[in-house]
Amino acid sequence: MKVDEKLMEKKWHVIYTKSKWEKKTADVLMQQGIESWCPVQKKERQWSDRKKIIEEPLFRSYVFVKIATPERVKVLETNGVVNFLYFEKKPAIIRDNEIEAIKKYLGMANSSIKVVNMANLPPQTKVAINQGLFMGQRGEVIKASKKTVFVQLESMNLMMIVEFKVEEISVM
């Protein structure tokens, strides 16, 4: 692959947005012809007089964009975009299979993902997911109980909290 071809290869990046601008920023990027995705999940909210189901962004202040390197400037010039997310001093790149796994999981009935910032937690046991929607994914166990295993995704400094059966996970 030539250098120019590598620059033109579209990859999923993470952008940091203004607070509560995730959905709006994703819409503006799509209108500009930039593939973007703001994952949302339905949550029930209680007001004093009623309950309402709302769509809440899964990752606060983060939106995913699938772009080639030359499109970075156009993304940064978009209203609501603060900057790209960096991981180990390089733009955070999310693998296609991780995006697809999140999309599939969010598409399931009664799916729920909690996201926790992992910046200050030390790494622990590396695991591979052997079954289910996240099969083939790798990460680090942060905490485990009888039913729930907390697994950190390798490409982001975030953790998805997903319930796994013990037989679905193996130590690497």
Buried (B, 14 or more C-beta within 10 A) or exposed (E): EEEEEEEEEBBBBBBBBEEEBBBBBBBBBBEEEBBBBBBBBEEEEEEEEEEEEEEEBBBEBBBBBBBEBEBBEBBEEBEBBBEBBEBEEEBBBBBEEBBEBBEEBBEEEEBBBEBEEBEEBEEEEEBBBBEBBBEEBBBBBBEBEEEEBBBBBBBBBBBBBBEBEEEBBEEE
